[in-house]
Amino acid sequence: MRAVLAVLPMVAALGLAGCGDADDGDTSGVTGTVTVFAAASLTESFTTLGRQFEDAHPGVRVIFNFAGSSALATQITQGAPADVFASAAPKNMATVTDAGATVGSPTVFARNQLVIAVPKGNPAGVAGLADLTRPGAKVALCAEQVPCGAAATRVLGAAGVKLTPVTREQDVKGALSKVTLGEVDAALVYRTDVRSAAAKVDGVEFPESAGAINDYPVVMLKHAPNPTAGRAFVDHIRSDQGRAVLTSAGFQPPTGS
Protein backbone atom coordinates (compact mmCIF):
# COMPACT_ATOMS: atom_id res chain seq x y z
CA MET A 1 0.00 0.00 0.00
CA ARG A 2 3.00 2.33 0.35
CA ALA A 3 2.94 3.27 -3.33
CA VAL A 4 -0.80 3.77 -3.64
CA LEU A 5 -1.17 7.33 -2.37
CA ALA A 6 1.74 8.53 -4.46
CA VAL A 7 0.86 6.64 -7.61
CA LEU A 8 -2.92 6.66 -7.93
CA PRO A 9 -3.44 10.43 -8.31
CA MET A 10 -0.80 10.52 -11.03
CA VAL A 11 -2.32 7.44 -12.65
CA ALA A 12 -5.76 9.02 -12.68
CA ALA A 13 -4.48 12.22 -14.24
CA LEU A 14 -2.42 10.51 -16.91
CA GLY A 15 -5.03 7.85 -17.65
CA LEU A 16 -7.95 10.12 -18.50
CA ALA A 17 -7.01 10.46 -22.14
CA GLY A 18 -7.96 7.51 -24.29
CA CYS A 19 -9.96 5.61 -21.64
CA GLY A 20 -11.69 2.53 -22.96
CA ASP A 21 -11.94 -1.22 -22.75
CA ALA A 22 -8.92 -3.29 -23.74
CA ASP A 23 -9.39 -5.12 -27.01
CA ASP A 24 -7.49 -7.39 -29.34
CA GLY A 25 -5.03 -6.02 -31.90
CA ASP A 26 -1.38 -5.44 -32.66
CA THR A 27 1.04 -3.42 -30.57
CA SER A 28 2.30 -1.06 -33.27
CA GLY A 29 2.22 2.63 -32.54
CA VAL A 30 2.80 2.24 -28.80
CA THR A 31 2.48 5.67 -27.19
CA GLY A 32 1.49 7.36 -23.95
CA THR A 33 1.61 6.01 -20.41
CA VAL A 34 1.43 2.37 -19.32
CA THR A 35 0.11 1.78 -15.82
CA VAL A 36 1.18 -1.50 -14.23
CA PHE A 37 -0.03 -2.81 -10.87
CA ALA A 38 2.53 -5.40 -9.73
CA ALA A 39 3.35 -7.46 -6.66
CA ALA A 40 5.98 -5.90 -4.38
CA SER A 41 8.37 -8.80 -5.04
CA LEU A 42 8.53 -7.70 -8.69
CA THR A 43 9.86 -4.24 -7.83
CA GLU A 44 13.45 -4.62 -9.00
CA SER A 45 12.84 -6.81 -12.05
CA PHE A 46 9.84 -4.84 -13.33
CA THR A 47 11.66 -1.55 -12.83
CA THR A 48 14.37 -2.91 -15.15
CA LEU A 49 11.75 -4.16 -17.61
CA GLY A 50 10.07 -0.76 -17.52
CA ARG A 51 13.32 0.99 -18.44
CA GLN A 52 13.88 -1.45 -21.29
CA PHE A 53 10.34 -0.88 -22.54
CA GLU A 54 10.73 2.91 -22.46
CA ASP A 55 14.04 2.64 -24.33
CA ALA A 56 12.38 0.51 -27.01
CA HIS A 57 9.43 2.93 -27.30
CA PRO A 58 10.74 6.52 -27.06
CA GLY A 59 8.25 8.86 -25.44
CA VAL A 60 6.39 6.07 -23.65
CA ARG A 61 6.30 6.16 -19.85
CA VAL A 62 5.72 3.20 -17.54
CA ILE A 63 4.18 3.92 -14.14
CA PHE A 64 4.23 1.18 -11.50
CA ASN A 65 2.16 0.64 -8.39
CA PHE A 66 4.02 -1.95 -6.30
CA ALA A 67 2.23 -3.39 -3.27
CA GLY A 68 0.89 -6.62 -1.81
CA SER A 69 -1.11 -8.55 -4.40
CA SER A 70 -4.20 -8.64 -2.21
CA ALA A 71 -4.18 -4.85 -1.83
CA LEU A 72 -3.69 -4.37 -5.56
CA ALA A 73 -6.56 -6.73 -6.37
CA THR A 74 -8.83 -4.72 -4.08
CA GLN A 75 -7.80 -1.44 -5.70
CA ILE A 76 -8.51 -2.81 -9.18
CA THR A 77 -11.93 -4.19 -8.29
CA GLN A 78 -12.77 -0.83 -6.72
CA GLY A 79 -12.05 0.94 -10.00
CA ALA A 80 -8.42 2.06 -9.81
CA PRO A 81 -7.26 2.73 -13.42
CA ALA A 82 -4.54 0.40 -14.67
CA ASP A 83 -3.56 -1.42 -17.85
CA VAL A 84 -1.82 -4.51 -16.48
CA PHE A 85 -1.96 -6.56 -13.27
CA ALA A 86 0.88 -8.91 -12.27
CA SER A 87 0.14 -10.91 -9.13
CA ALA A 88 2.39 -13.04 -6.92
CA ALA A 89 -0.25 -15.77 -6.69
CA PRO A 90 -3.25 -17.08 -8.65
CA LYS A 91 -5.58 -16.58 -5.65
CA ASN A 92 -5.25 -12.80 -5.73
CA MET A 93 -5.52 -12.80 -9.51
CA ALA A 94 -8.79 -14.73 -9.16
CA THR A 95 -10.22 -11.84 -7.14
CA VAL A 96 -9.81 -9.66 -10.23
CA THR A 97 -10.90 -12.21 -12.84
CA ASP A 98 -13.97 -13.21 -10.80
CA ALA A 99 -14.97 -9.54 -10.71
CA GLY A 100 -14.94 -9.46 -14.52
CA ALA A 101 -12.16 -6.87 -14.57
CA THR A 102 -9.82 -8.64 -17.00
CA VAL A 103 -9.51 -9.32 -20.70
CA GLY A 104 -8.61 -12.89 -21.62
CA SER A 105 -7.05 -15.41 -19.28
CA PRO A 106 -4.07 -14.67 -17.01
CA THR A 107 -0.76 -16.16 -18.09
CA VAL A 108 1.86 -17.44 -15.65
CA PHE A 109 5.17 -15.75 -16.52
CA ALA A 110 7.38 -16.71 -13.55
CA ARG A 111 7.59 -18.65 -10.29
CA ASN A 112 9.15 -17.79 -6.93
CA GLN A 113 10.26 -19.71 -3.86
CA LEU A 114 10.63 -18.84 -0.20
CA VAL A 115 13.93 -18.64 1.66
CA ILE A 116 14.81 -17.53 5.18
CA ALA A 117 16.32 -14.05 5.14
CA VAL A 118 18.77 -13.32 7.95
CA PRO A 119 21.04 -10.34 8.68
CA LYS A 120 24.41 -10.44 6.95
CA GLY A 121 26.61 -13.07 8.58
CA ASN A 122 23.59 -14.89 10.07
CA PRO A 123 24.36 -13.85 13.70
CA ALA A 124 21.60 -16.06 15.12
CA GLY A 125 22.94 -19.14 13.33
CA VAL A 126 19.66 -19.97 11.60
CA ALA A 127 20.01 -23.17 9.59
CA GLY A 128 16.38 -24.15 8.98
CA LEU A 129 12.75 -23.68 9.95
CA ALA A 130 13.15 -25.34 13.34
CA ASP A 131 15.62 -22.65 14.40
CA LEU A 132 12.89 -20.03 14.03
CA THR A 133 11.11 -21.51 17.06
CA ARG A 134 14.02 -21.03 19.46
CA PRO A 135 13.15 -19.13 22.67
CA GLY A 136 13.52 -15.43 22.05
CA ALA A 137 13.79 -15.76 18.26
CA LYS A 138 12.26 -12.78 16.46
CA VAL A 139 10.68 -13.67 13.14
CA ALA A 140 8.82 -11.55 10.59
CA LEU A 141 6.21 -13.02 8.25
CA CYS A 142 3.95 -11.52 5.62
CA ALA A 143 0.25 -11.14 6.40
CA GLU A 144 -1.63 -14.33 5.60
CA GLN A 145 -3.72 -12.74 2.81
CA VAL A 146 -0.52 -11.75 1.00
CA PRO A 147 1.00 -14.44 -1.28
CA CYS A 148 4.28 -14.68 0.65
CA GLY A 149 2.30 -15.03 3.89
CA ALA A 150 0.04 -17.70 2.44
CA ALA A 151 3.08 -19.61 1.18
CA ALA A 152 4.72 -19.36 4.61
CA THR A 153 1.59 -20.73 6.25
CA ARG A 154 1.59 -23.71 3.88
CA VAL A 155 5.28 -24.39 4.44
CA LEU A 156 5.13 -24.14 8.21
CA GLY A 157 2.01 -26.29 8.38
CA ALA A 158 3.48 -29.01 6.17
CA ALA A 159 6.67 -29.02 8.24
CA GLY A 160 4.78 -29.12 11.54
CA VAL A 161 6.55 -25.96 12.69
CA LYS A 162 4.57 -23.62 14.92
CA LEU A 163 5.88 -20.13 15.54
CA THR A 164 4.48 -16.78 16.54
CA PRO A 165 5.94 -13.95 14.46
CA VAL A 166 6.70 -10.65 16.15
CA THR A 167 5.20 -8.88 13.12
CA ARG A 168 3.14 -9.61 10.02
CA GLU A 169 3.83 -7.21 7.18
CA GLN A 170 1.51 -6.16 4.34
CA ASP A 171 4.00 -7.14 1.62
CA VAL A 172 7.26 -9.02 1.27
CA LYS A 173 9.37 -5.86 1.16
CA GLY A 174 8.01 -4.93 4.56
CA ALA A 175 9.07 -8.29 6.00
CA LEU A 176 12.50 -7.99 4.40
CA SER A 177 12.99 -4.49 5.82
CA LYS A 178 12.64 -5.86 9.34
CA VAL A 179 15.73 -7.97 8.65
CA THR A 180 17.75 -5.22 6.98
CA LEU A 181 16.98 -2.88 9.89
CA GLY A 182 18.06 -5.53 12.41
CA GLU A 183 14.66 -5.64 14.06
CA VAL A 184 14.25 -9.41 13.65
CA ASP A 185 16.50 -12.45 13.47
CA ALA A 186 14.85 -13.81 10.34
CA ALA A 187 11.97 -13.48 7.90
CA LEU A 188 10.37 -15.77 5.35
CA VAL A 189 10.61 -13.94 2.03
CA TYR A 190 11.21 -14.80 -1.60
CA ARG A 191 14.54 -15.86 -3.02
CA THR A 192 14.38 -12.87 -5.36
CA ASP A 193 14.08 -10.43 -2.45
CA VAL A 194 17.15 -11.86 -0.74
CA ARG A 195 19.08 -11.54 -3.98
CA SER A 196 18.03 -7.89 -4.39
CA ALA A 197 19.22 -7.10 -0.85
CA ALA A 198 22.36 -9.25 -0.95
CA ALA A 199 24.52 -6.48 0.48
CA LYS A 200 22.50 -6.49 3.70
CA VAL A 201 21.07 -9.99 4.12
CA ASP A 202 21.90 -13.64 3.58
CA GLY A 203 19.49 -16.31 2.44
CA VAL A 204 19.05 -19.69 4.09
CA GLU A 205 17.51 -22.26 1.76
CA PHE A 206 15.25 -24.90 3.29
CA PRO A 207 13.84 -27.98 1.52
CA GLU A 208 10.26 -27.48 2.71
CA SER A 209 9.93 -24.40 0.48
CA ALA A 210 9.65 -26.65 -2.58
CA GLY A 211 6.11 -27.46 -1.46
CA ALA A 212 4.89 -23.88 -1.72
CA ILE A 213 6.26 -22.33 -4.89
CA ASN A 214 4.16 -19.40 -6.10
CA ASP A 215 3.08 -18.95 -9.70
CA TYR A 216 3.04 -15.32 -10.93
CA PRO A 217 0.23 -14.59 -13.42
CA VAL A 218 -0.16 -11.43 -15.52
CA VAL A 219 -3.25 -10.15 -17.32
CA MET A 220 -4.60 -7.17 -19.24
CA LEU A 221 -7.33 -5.24 -17.46
CA LYS A 222 -10.74 -4.65 -19.00
CA HIS A 223 -10.92 -0.87 -18.66
CA ALA A 224 -7.28 -0.26 -19.48
CA PRO A 225 -6.61 3.42 -20.26
CA ASN A 226 -3.91 2.39 -22.77
CA PRO A 227 -4.61 -1.17 -23.96
CA THR A 228 -2.19 -1.10 -26.89
CA ALA A 229 0.77 -0.17 -24.71
CA GLY A 230 -0.42 -2.54 -22.00
CA ARG A 231 -0.41 -5.48 -24.39
CA ALA A 232 3.04 -4.50 -25.60
CA PHE A 233 4.36 -4.44 -22.04
CA VAL A 234 2.90 -7.89 -21.31
CA ASP A 235 4.59 -9.14 -24.48
CA HIS A 236 7.88 -7.67 -23.24
CA ILE A 237 7.53 -9.47 -19.89
CA ARG A 238 7.10 -12.76 -21.74
CA SER A 239 9.84 -12.16 -24.33
CA ASP A 240 13.30 -13.68 -24.20
CA GLN A 241 14.66 -10.35 -22.99
CA GLY A 242 12.04 -10.20 -20.26
CA ARG A 243 12.67 -13.80 -19.23
CA ALA A 244 16.40 -13.03 -18.94
CA VAL A 245 15.71 -10.17 -16.53
CA LEU A 246 13.42 -12.30 -14.39
CA THR A 247 15.84 -15.23 -14.32
CA SER A 248 18.75 -13.01 -13.31
CA ALA A 249 16.61 -11.70 -10.45
CA GLY A 250 16.12 -15.25 -9.16
CA PHE A 251 12.70 -16.10 -10.58
CA GLN A 252 12.06 -19.54 -11.98
CA PRO A 253 10.44 -20.05 -15.40
CA PRO A 254 6.81 -21.22 -15.59
CA THR A 255 6.17 -24.95 -15.51
CA GLY A 256 6.70 -26.44 -18.96
CA SER A 257 8.94 -23.62 -20.20
TILO-81970 format. One record per residue: y, z, x of N, C-alpha, C, O, CB in turn; residue in one letter. Coordinates in steps of 0.1 Angstrom, whole numbers, plus 2048, in hexadecimal, padded with zeros to 3 digits. Glycine has a CB too. Example, Ala and Ser with C-alpha at 12.3 -4.5 7.8 and 13.67 -1.06 7.14 Angstrom:
7C784E8847D384E87B7DF84E8847DF85588E7D385A871A
7EA8478807F584788980084F88180B8508867FA83988DS
//
This chain:
7F480080880080080080D8008088177FE80380080C7F7M
80B80281681780381E8207F781D82C7F881D81380682CR
8197EB81D8217DF81D8277DA81082F7D18108187D4823A
8227E18058267DC7F88357DC7F583A7D27F181F7E47EDV
83B7E77F88497E87F48527DF7FC85B7D97F784E7F67F7L
84E7DC8098557D38118537C580E85C7BD80F8527D6820A
8467C280A8427B48098457AE7FB84A7A37F98347B280CV
8427B67F08437B17E38507AC7DF8517A17D983E7BB7D9L
85B7B37E28687AD7DE86B79F7E48707967DE8747B77E1P
86779E7F18697927F88607877F286477B7F1866793807M
85478B7EF84A7817E985077C7DC84F7707D983D7887E7V
8557857D385A7817C68667777C886676D7C185F78D7BEA
86F77A7D187A7727D38767647D887B75A7D38847787DDA
86D7647E28697577E886074F7DF85E7437E08637597F5L
8597567D684F7507CE85474A7C184C7447B98447597CBG
86074C7BD8657477B08657387AF8627327A587374C7AEL
8687317BA8697237BA85B71D7BA8527217C287071D7C6A
8587147B184B70D7B08407157AB8347137AE8477097BEG
84371F7A283872879C82F71F79483471578E83E733794C
82372279381971A78B80B71E78E80972579881B70C78DG
8027197867F471C7897EF7147947F37097967EB71A77CD
7E671A79C7DF7137A77D67087A17D070A7967D771C7B0A
7D56FC7A77CD6F27A27C66EB7AE7C96EE7B97D56E8799D
7BD6E27AB7B66DB7B57BF6D07BB7C86CB7B47A96D57B0D
7BC6CC7C77C46C17CE7C36C27DD7BD6CB7E27D26C17C9G
7CA6B97E47CA6B97F27D46C37F77DC6C97EF7CC6AB7F8D
7D56C58047DE6CE80A7E86C78137EE6CD81C7D66D8813T
7EB6BA8107F56B38178036B88128046BD8077F46A4815S
80D6B781A81A6BB81681C6C98148236CE80B81E6B480AG
8166D181D8166E081C8256E48208296E182B80C6E7825V
82B6EB8178396F081983A6FE81383270380C8436E6813T
84670481684A71080F84371D81584071D821846710801G
84172780C83C73481082E73680A82C7337FF84673F80BT
82573B81381873F80E81774E80E81A75581880D739818V
8137538038127628018037668017FC7627F88197677F4T
7FF76E80A7F177280C7EF78180B7F67888127EB76D819V
7E87858017E47938007D67958077CD78F8037E37987F0F
7D679E8117CA79F8197C77AD81D7D07B581E7CC796826A
7BA7B081E7B57BD8227BC7C282F7BE7BA8387A67BE822A
7BE7CF8307C57D483C7BD7D18497C37CF8537C77E383BA
7B07D08487A87CE8547AA7BF8597A57BC86479A7D0851S
7B17B78517B37A98557C17A885C7C479C8607B27A0849L
7C87B285E7D67B28637D77A986F7DF7A086F7DB7C0865T
7D07AD87A7D27A68877CD7978867D478F88A7CA7AD892E
7C17958807BC7878807C477E8777C677387B7AD78887CS
7C878386B7D077B8627DE7788687E476E8657D0781854F
7E378286F7F07808757F077487F7F976C87F7F678D87CT
7E57748867E37698907E175B8887E775188C7D776B899T
7D975C87D7D67508767E374B86F7E573F86E7CC75386BL
7EC75486B7F875186580174A86F80874086B7FF75D85FG
80274E87B80A74888580573A88880C73088980A750892R
7F77388897F272B88B7F572287F7F97168827E272C88CQ
7F47278737F771F86780671A86780970F8647F472685BF
80F72386B81D71F86B82071587682870C87482672C86EE
81971688281A70D88C8166FF88881B6F588C813711899D
80B6FF8808056F287C80D6EC87180C6DF86E7F76F4877A
8156F486A81D6EF85E82C6F48608306FE85A8186F4851H
8336ED8698416F186B8496F385F8496EB8568486E7874P
8506FE85E85970285385270A84885871083F85D6F584CG
84470B84983D71384083D72284583C72485182E70E83EV
83E72B83C83E73983F83274083883073E82C84B74083BR
82B74983F82075183982475F83882876584281374F842V
82476582C82777382A81A77A82681377681D83277481EI
81878582D80C78D82A80F79A82481A7A082680478F837F
80679F81B8067AC8167F97B28197EF7AF8138097AC806N
7F97BB8247EC7C18287EC7CF8227F57D78237EC7C2838F
7E07D281C7DE7DF8167CF7E18137C77D88167E77E1809A
7CC7EC80D7BE7EE8097BA7E47FE7C37E17F67BC7FC804G
7AE7DE7FE7AA7D47F57AC7D87E67AF7D07DE79C7CF7F8S
7A97E57E47AA7EA7D67B87EA7D17BB7E67C67A47F87D5S
7C17EE7DA7CF7EE7D67D47DF7D47DC7DD7CB7D87F57E1A
7D07D67DD7D47C87DB7CF7C27CE7D67BB7C77CF7C07E7L
7C37C57CB7BD7C07BE7C57C57B27C77BE7A97AE7C57BDA
7C97D27B37D17D77A87DE7D07A77E37CD79C7D37E67AAT
7E57CE7B27F27C77B27F07B97AC7F97B57A47F77C67C0Q
7E67B27B07E47A47AB7E27A479C7E879C7957D879D7B2I
7D97AD7977D67AD7897E27B27817E37B07757CA7B6786T
7EC7B87877F87BD7808037B378180E7B577D7FC7CA786Q
8007A778780979C78781179979481A79179481379E77DG
80E7A079F81579E7AC81278F7B080778B7B08107A87B7A
81D7887B481B77A7B78157787C581A77E7CF8297737B7P
80B7707C680476D7D37FC7607D17F875C7C67FB7797D7A
7F975A7DC7F274D7DC7E37507E07DA7497DA7F87447E6D
7E07597E97D375B7EE7D076A7EE7D87727F17D17557FCV
7C376E7EB7BE77B7EC7B277B7F57A87747F27BB7827DFF
7B27838007A77858097A37948087AB79D80D7AA781817A
7977978037937A58017897A980C7827A081278D7A77F3S
7887B680E77E7BB8187707BE8117677C38187837C781FA
76F7BB8047627BD7FE7627B57F076D7B47EA7607CC7FBA
7567B17EC7557AA7DF7597B27D375E7AC7C97477A57DEP
7577BF7D475A7C77C87697C77C576C7C57B97567D67CBK
7727C77CE7807C77CC7847B97C878D7B77C07887CB7D8N
77E7AF7CD7807A17C977C79F7BA7837987B37787977D2M
7717A67B676D7A47A87777AA79E7787A57937607AC7A6A
77F7B47A278A7B979A7937AD7967987AD78B7917C47A1T
7967A57A079F79A79E79978E79679F78878D7A57957ABV
78D78B79A78678079378378378478477B77C77977C79AT
77F79078277C79477478879476B78779375F7767A2775D
7947957727A179576A7A57877687B07847627AB79D772A
79E77D76D7A176F76B7AD76A7737B576176F7A476C75CG
7AF77177E7BB76E7867B97657927C176379B7C177B78CA
7AD75F7937AA75679E7A77487997A574578E79E75C7A5T
7A773F7A37A37317A179672E7A97967307B57AE7277A5V
78C72A7A377F7287AA7787357AE77D7407AA7827207B6G
76E7347B576673F7BA76A7447C776D73C7D075773C7B9S
76A7517CA76D7567D77637517E175774F7DE76E7657D7P
76774F7EE75E74B7F875E75680376975A80876373D7FET
75375A80875276481375575C82074E75282374376A813V
75E76182776375B83476076384076175E84B771758833F
75C77083E75977984A75278584575178883976677C851A
74C78C84F74679984C74A7A385674F7A086173679884CR
7497B085274E7BB85B7457C785B73E7C985075D7BF858N
7447CE86573B7D98677427E686C74B7E587472F7D6870Q
73E7F18677447FE86A73F80287873480087D740809860L
74980987F74681188B74D81E88A75582088274A809898V
74A82789375183489475C83289E7598308AA747840898I
76883489A7748338A37768418A877784B8A178082D89CA
7788438B577B84F8BC78684E8C57898428CA76E8558C3V
78E8588C97998578D27938528E07878548E37A08648D4P
79C84B8E77988458F47918508FD79685B8FF7A48408FBK
78584C90277D85690A77485E90276B86590878785F911G
77485D8F576B8658EC76A8748F075F8788F375D85E8EDN
77587B8EF7758898F476C8928EC76789C8F278388F8F2P
76988F8E075F8978D87518948DA74889A8D57628968C9A
74E8898E27418858E57398808D972D8838D87398918ECG
73F8798D17388748C572F8698C973385F8CF74386F8BAV
72286A8C57188608C87128598BC70B84F8BD70D8668D1A
71485F8B070F85A8A471486189871C86A8996FF85B8A4G
70F85D88C71386387F71187387F71987A87A70C85D874L
70687788470388588370D88E88A7108998866F588888AA
71388889571E89089C72A89289473289B8977218898A9D
72C88B88973888C88173789987874189D87273A880878L
72B89F8777298AB86F72A8B88777278C287271C8AA868T
72D8B788472E8C388C7388CC8877428C88817318BF89BR
7368D98887418E388374E8E088A74F8DF89673C8F1887P
7588DF8827668DC8877698CE88A7758CB88D7678E4894G
7608C58887628B788A76C8B287F76A8B48737558AE88AA
7768AA8847808A587B77E89687977F88E88378F8A887FK
77B89186D77788386B78087D860783884856768882867V
78587186278C86A85878485F85277D85885979986485EA
78585D84577E85283E78884B835793851832772858836L
78583F83178D83882778A83E81A77F84381778A829828C
79383C8107918408037858387FD78282D80179D83E7FAA
77D83E7F47718387F077382B7E876A8227E87698417E7E
77E8297E278181C7DB7848117E47848057E078B81E7D1Q
7878147F178B80A7FB77D80580177480D803794810806V
77C7F88047707F380A76A7FB81675E7FE8167717E580EP
7737FF81F76D80682B76881482775F81A82D778808836C
76E81A81C76A82781775D82680F75482E81077482D80EG
75B81B80874F81880074481680A73881B80875080D7F7A
74680E81573C80C81F73881982672C81B828741802829A
74182182973E82E82F73683782672C83D82B74B836833A
73983781973183E81072283A81071984280F73783E802T
72082C81071382781070C82B81D70082E81C71381780ER
71282982870C82C83570883B8366FD83E83A716829840V
71184483270F85283370485682A6FB85E82D71B85A830L
70485181E6F98548146EB84F8196E28578186FC84E807G
6EB84381E6DE83E8236D984682F6CD8478306DF82F827A
6E284B8376DE8528436DB8618406D78698486E885184DA
6DE8658336DD8738306E787D8376E48888396CF878833G
6F287783B6FC87F84270788383870D87B83170387784DV
70A89083771489582E71F89B83671D8A483E70E8A0824K
72B89683473789B83B74389B83274489482873A893848L
74C8A48347588A582D7648A18367678A883F75A8B4828T
76A89583377589183B78189983A78389F82F778882838P
78989A8447958A18437A089983C7AA89E83879A8A6851V
79E88C83B7A78838347A087782F7968728367B387F83DT
7A58718247A086481F7AC85B81E7B585E816798865812R
7AC8508257B88488267B783C81D7AC8388197BA843835E
7C28368197C282B80F7BF81E8157BD81480D7D082B809Q
7BE81C8227B98108287B38148367B581F83B7C4805829D
7AD80A83C7A680D8497B080F8547AD81785D79D80184CV
7BB8098537C580C85E7CA81A85D7CE8208687D180285CK
7CB8208517CF82E8507C58378577C884085D7D1831842G
7B88348547AD83C85B7AD83B86A7AC84487179F838855A
7B082E86F7B082C87D7BC8338837BB83888E7B181D880L
7C783487C7D383A8827D18498847D784F88D7DF838879S
7C884F87C7C585D87E7BF86088C7C086A8927BD863873K
7B78568907B085689D7BA8548A87BB85B8B27A584C89EV
7C28498A77CC8468B27D68518B37DC8528BE7D38398AET
7D98588A97E38638AA7DD8708AF7E487A8B17EA86589CL
7D08708B07C987C8B57C78878AA7C58928AD7D08828C0G
7C888389D7C888D8937B988F88E7B78998877D0888887E
7B08868927A288888E79988589B79E87F8A479E880882V
78D88A89A7848878A577D8798A37798738AD7798918A6D
77D87489777686789477A86288777F86A87E767869896A
77785588577984F87876F84487676C83D88078884A876A
76B84186A76283686876B82A86477282A85975883985CL
76C82086C77581486A76C80886E761809871782815873V
7737FC86D76C7F087076C7ED87F7757F28867727E4869Y
7627E68837617E289176E7DA8967737DC8A17557D9894R
7737D288D77F7CA89078B7D38927947D089B7827C1885T
78C7DF88B7987E888D7977EF89A7A17F18A17987F2881D
78B7F289E7897F98AC78D7EF8B67947F28C077B7FE8AEV
7897E28B578D7D88BF79C7D68C07A17D48CA7867CB8BCR
7A37D68B47B17D48B47B97E08BA7C47DE8BF7B67D28A6S
7B37EC8BB7B97F78C07B27FC8CD7B28088D07B98038B6A
7AC7F38D47A37F78E07AB7FE8EA7A48068F279E7EA8E6A
7B87FD8EB7BF8058F57C08148F27C381C8FB7CD7FF8F7A
7BD8178E57BF8258E17B282B8DC7B18388DC7C98268D6K
7A88248D879C8298D37908238D97918188DE79C8288C3V
7858298D87788248DB76F8238CE77282A8C577082C8E6D
76681A8CE75D8188C374F81D8C67498198D175D80A8BEG
7498258BD73B8298BF7338228B47348248A873A8398BDV
72A8198B87218128AF71681B8AA7128248B171B8058B6E
71281989E7078218996FE81889070481088870C82D890F
6F18198916E880F88A6E980F87B6E78058756DA81288EP
6ED81A8756ED81B8676F88128616F780E8556F0829862E
70180D86970C8058637077F785F70D7F085771780386ES
6FB7F38646F57E68616F27E68526F07DB84C6E97E3869A
6F17F184B6ED7F183D6F97F18346F87F18286E67FE83AG
7057EF8397117EF83171C7E58377277E98397177FD82FA
7177D98397217CF83F7287C98337237C58297197C4847I
7367C883473E7C382A7417B482B7447AF83674B7CA829N
73F7AD82074379F81F75179E81B7567A681373A797814D
75879582176779381E76978681776777B81D76F79382CY
76C78680A76E77A80277D77680278677F80276877B7F4P
78076A80078E7657FE78E75B7F27847557EF79375E80BV
79975B7EB79B7537E07A974F7DD7B27567E179575A7D3V
7AB7447D77B87407D27BB7477C57B27497BD7B97307D0M
7C874A7C37CC7517B77D17487AC7D773E7AF7D675C7BAL
7CF74B7A07D27427957E073E7937E47337927CD748788K
7E97487947F77457937FE7457A080974A7A27FE75078AH
7F873E7AA7FD73D7B780B7367B780C72B7B27F47367C0A
81573C7BD8227357BE8227297C682971F7C482C73F7C4P
8197287D081871C7D98097197DB80471B7E681F71F7E6N
8037137D17F47107D27F07077DD7E67087E37EF70B7C5P
7F86FD7E07F56F37EA7F46FA7F87EB6F87FF7FF6E87EBT
7FE7027FB7FE7098087F47148087EE71681280C70F80AA
7F171A7FD7E77247FC7D971E7FF7D17248077E672A7EEG
7D67137F97C970C7FC7C870980B7BE70A8117C87007F3R
7D37048107D370081E7D070C8277CA70B8317E06F9822A
7D67188247D472482C7C572882A7BF72C8347DD72F827F
7BF72781F7B172B81D7A972282679F72682C7AD72A80EV
7AC7158267A570B82E7A670F83D79C70E8447AA6FD82CD
7B17148417B371884F7AB7248527A572485D7C271B852H
7AA72D8497A173984B79373584E78C73A8577A274383FI
78E72B84778072784777E71C85177271885377C72283AR
78871785878670D86278071286F77F71E871794706866S
77D70A87877770E88578171688D77E72089377370288ED
78E71288C79871A89379A72888C79B7328937A6713892Q
79972987F79A73587878E73E87C78F74A87E79B73386AG
78273887C77674087F77774588D77275088F76A73787DR
77C73E89677E7438A478774F8A57847588AC7837388ADA
79174F89D79A75B89D79376789779477289D7A7758895V
78C76588D78577088677A77588F77878289077F76C879L
77376D89676877189E76D7798AA7677838AE7607658A3T
7787748B077E77B8BB7837898B87847928C07897738C2S
78678A8AB78B7988A67807A18A37827AD8A179379689AA
77379C8A47687A48A17617A28947577A989176C7B28A2G
76679988C75F79687F75278E88175178788B76878E876F
74979087873D78887973E77C86F74577D865730791875Q
73777187273876686873076985B72877285B73275986FP
73376285172C76484471D76184671975A84F73175B839P
71576783D70676583E70475683C7097508336FF76D833T
6FB7508446F874284370073984B6FE72D84C6F873E835G
70B73F85171473685970E73386771472C86F72273C85BS
//
